[in-house]
Structures are given as C-alpha cells and as structure tokens.
Amino acid sequence: MRRMSGATITLPANTALSVRLDTSVNSATSNVEDPIEGTLTDAIAVDGVTLLPAGSRLKGDVTSVEPAGKVKGRASLGLRFRTITVKGHEAPYAIVLTLNRIAPATKGEDAAKIGIPAAGGAIIGGILGGKKGAIIGGAIGGGAGTAVVLSTAGKEVQLPDGTVLTLTLDQSVDIRVPLAKR
C-alpha cells in the first residue's frame, strides 16, 4: 500500500460551516447525549485548496435540553458536533462546532391572552351591569386569560432534519490534504 504525501493546512477558528441536520432535535423530546448527524452543504477552501468538500459527514450529540415551562423559563437546546469525516481520509477529524438555541419569548402573546378576554369581559359586563358590571366583567375575563397563560407551556426549540445551520468552528483544525501531482 502506497502512502500519499501531503501537507497540513490549518482551518482557523471562527470559520463558518453550513451544515444540514440529518437528525431531528426538539427541546421537548431530545435528551442530553442523544447522537446527532449532519452533512456539510458547501465546500470549505483555504487559499484555493479544498479542505472540507461538500458532503463531508459530521457527528456529535445533544449537550443540553430544557423543555418549555408553563409559568416561566424558555425552552433551550444545545448541540455539539465533535467529528467530521472527509471522503478519502481514513479517520475523522476532531472538531468543535456548537449551537445553543433559546425559544422565542411569548410575552406579547401572553398579554393578548389576558387582555383580550379582559376587554371582552368588560364590554359584556358594561352592557349588562353598567360601570360596576364592566369592572367585574374585566376582572373575570382577565382572570380567565391569566389561567390560560399559566396552563400553557411556551414554545419549544425544534430543528427538523433537513434544517441548514451556519455554525462557526470554536477552535482551529489541522486538515491533511494531498500534494498536487506535477
């Protein structure tokens, strides 16, 4: 077996990689240490030399999970890719690509869930009982809206397979490339 000579080129930290998830992850159903896989969508080159061709395979795991809470606390999800396998290379390269996502806040939606029933209650109370009825109706409607907010969990972080993420290398990686034939 003939060994191919080559050079080592460093892919610097903070290099952006476009990765398509091949594994679905969700803050409601995923667990820490669940395996994840992805595929590099675009080749990465340095000085005209392709170090990581498109189609290179990444493997990693879920690093943190926090499902959405009902009263407070937004859902969050952490991922880390640990290796990338380049076609034609014997062993994968160790990498560190991380992603941490937090679900969007629902404060505006929560205010509407409370405010709309309160306003509706005040209008109906005002029609049926005047000013005093409006106050009572508003309180009852607002209380009902608050009950809905307190019994409803916030949004989860969901990343279905096929999702394309742009991640940056947390540290540099030395990649071995074959020397060009003369």
N, C-alpha and C positions, 0 to 999 in steps of 0.2 A: 504494500500500500504506500503510495507516494504522498508525502505531506506537502500541502500547498503553503508556500511562503506568503507572508502578508505583512500588513502594517496595522498598528493600533491607532485609532483616531478617537479622541475624546468628544463625546456628545455632551455639551455643557448643561449644567443645572439651569432650570427655567426654560428649557426648550419645550415648545408646545407640541403635543401629540394629539392627533384626532383619533379617538378610539370609539368603535361601535360596540356596545354591550351585546354579548351573546347570551347573557344570563339576566333574567328579570330580578329586580330587587325592590323591596317595598318595606317601609318602616313598620307596617302592621304585621307582616308575615315573615320577614327575614330575621335571621339570628346571627349574632356575632360568630365569626369563623365559618359562616357559610361560604363555599367556594364561588368565585365569580370568574368569568372569562370574557375576553374581548378581542377585537381584531383591529389592527392599525389600518385606518382608511386611506391615509396619504403617506407616501414615502418621505423619509427624513434624510436629507443630504447635508453634508458639510463640505464646503469648497468644491462643489460639483461631484462629490463622491457619495453614492447612496449607502448610508449606514444601516438604515432600517427600511426595507421595502414594504410597500403596501401589502397587506395580507399577513404580516407578522402577527403571531398569536401571543396574547397576554394572559397571565393567570394571577389571581390574587384572592382576596377574601373580604368579607364584611368585617369592619373593625368596630363599629358602634351602631346601636339601634335604640331609638327612643320613640315608641308609638305616640300618637296624638293623645293628649289628655282632654278630659271633659271640662274641667274648670280652668286650669292653666297649664302651660307647658306646650310648646310647639313640637311637632314630630321632627326627628332628625335622623340622618343616616350617614354613616362613614364607610368609605371603600378604600382599599389599597391594592394596587397591582404590584406584584413582587417580582415577576419574571416576564421576559419577552423572548420568544423563540423565533429566530430568523431562519428561514428556509436555507438549507445547505450548511448550517452550523451544527456541530454535534451537541452542544449543550446550550441551554437558555442563558441569557444574561440576567444578572440580578439588577432590578431597577426599583425605584420608589416613586410611584405616582399615586397621589392621594386625592380624594374628593370628599368633602363634607357638605351636606345639604341640610338646610332647615326649611320646614314647610312655611308657606306664607302666613302672615298674621291674618286673623279673621275679625279684628276689632270692628271694622266697618260693617261687615255682615252681621256681627253680633248686635251692634247698635240698631240696625234695621229690624232685627228680630224682636228687639224690645220696643223700639219707638213706634213701629207701625201698629202693633196691637194696642199700644197705649193710646195712640191717636184715634184709632178706631173705637176703642172703649170710651174715650172722652166724647166723641161725636155722638155715639149712641146714647151714652149717659146724659148728655146735654139735651138731646131730643126728648128723652123720657123723663128727666128729672131736673132740668134747668142746670144752673151753675153747680149746685151741690151734686147732682147726678153726673155731671161732666167730670168732676174731681174723682168721684168714686169709680166711675167707668174707666177713667185714665189709669187709676191705680190698679184696678183689676186687670186691665189689658196689659199694662206694663209688667205686672207680676207674672202673667201667663207667658209673656215673651221672655222674661228672665228665666222662667222654669225651662223653656225650650233651649235657651242658650246653655244652661247648666247641665242639661241632659244630653247634649250633642257634642261629640268629640270633634276636635279640629281636623284640619286636612292632614293627610299622610304624605310622605315623600314617596313617590312612585317613579321608578325608572324601568320601563319595559324593555325587553330585549329589542335590539334594533336602534335604541337611543344612541345618538352620537354625542360624545362628550369631548370637550377640549381640555386636556389636562397638561400640567407642566411638570417636568422632572424635578423632584425635590433635591436630587444630587446628580452630579455628573456620572456618566457611564463610559467606560472604555470599550469600544467595539473593534473587533478584529476584521479587517477587510483584506481580500486577496489583492496582491500586486497585479497591476495591469500587465498583460503579456505584450512583449515587444515584437 
